[in-house]
Amino acid sequence: MDNVFLRYVSLPPTVKGLTVQDETGNYNIYVNTRLTYETNQQTLQHELQHIKNNDFQKFLHVRDIEK
C-alpha cells in the first residue's frame, strides 16, 4: 500500500467519505466530520478496503465496485 493520508472535512450529510488517489500514487481518504465517530470508523474501514482491493486500478464503474 502506498502512503495513505486521512483528512477530516465537512461534506454533505449524504457523503460518508471518499478516497482519491493523487498523481504520485498516494491515497487521500476524506471522512465527513458531520457524522458520528462510529460512522467515521466504518467509513474509514470501507475506504481502506478499496485501497487493499486495488479498486483504483480497475476499469469498472463505481457502482460495480461498491456492490
Secondary structure, 3 states (H helix, E strand, C coil): CCCEEEEEECCCCCCCEEEEECCCCCEEEEEECCCCHHHHHHHHHHHHHHHHCCHHHCCCCHHHHHC
